[in-house]
């Protein structure tokens, strides 16, 4: 039976998982607020403020727009899309 190792508070078994977890020690853990902010930022321009509000389950659209949506310039979004297309083929 393989031994369990604790890495960053997680119990991991394989050498590959331990190596990955160890190499990521300097990377902060992702929390739910980060995921919600990412979702809200990514969907801006794809729907209405009401759509974002519904996805985040807020009672008012302003809450989602003020607290979660991070504005992204169109030129920045275009550059990131081009980079993704280049990297992903």
N, C-alpha and C positions, 0 to 999 in steps of 0.2 A: 504494500500500500504506500502511495506517495505521501510524503510529509507536507503539511500545510505551513505556509510562511505568511507572516503578517507584513504587508507593505502598505504604508499610508492608511492603516486602519482596515485594510481589506485582507481577507484570507485568500491566498492564491496558491495554486498547486504547481503548474508547469514552469519550467525554466524560461520559456518564452514570455509568459504572463508576468513572471517576476522581473524579467529584464525590461519589459515595456513599462511596468509600474514604477520600477526604480528609475528609469530614464526620464520619467515624467514627474519626478518629485518636485521640480521647480515650477511646474505648471499648476496654477491654482485650480481647485476643484470647481466644477460647474454647479451652480445652484439654480433653483427654479426661477428666480427673478431674472437671471441671465437668459434662460431659455425663453421666458415670456417677452423680454425686451427684444431678443433676436427675432421671434415670431412677429411681433408688432412692427419692427423695422423692415423685415423682409416683405410683408404684405402691403406696405404703404404703396399707394398708386395702383394696386391690383383690385381694390374694392373701396368701399366707403368707410368713413370713420365708424359707422354703425356696424359694419362687418367686423372690424377689428375689435370693437367693444364686445360683440357677441362671442368671438373666439376667446377673448380673455375673461369673459363672464363678468364684465363690469356693469353697473346699473346705469352709468352715464358715459356717453362717448368721449367726453372731455377727459375723463380719468385715464383712459387708454392713451389718448393723444398726448397728454401732458406728462404722464408718468413713464410711459413705455416706448413710444415711438421716437427713435433717434433719426433726425432728418439726414438724408443722404442726397448729395447733389447728383443730378442726372449724369454729369460727366464722370463722376466717381463710380456710379453704378455701371455705366457703360464700360469703363476701363476694367472693372472687376469681372463683368460678363465676358469681355474679350479674353482676359487672362484665363478664366475658367475654361473657355472654349479651346484655347491653345493647350492648356494642361490636360484637359480631358479628351481632346481629340475631336 
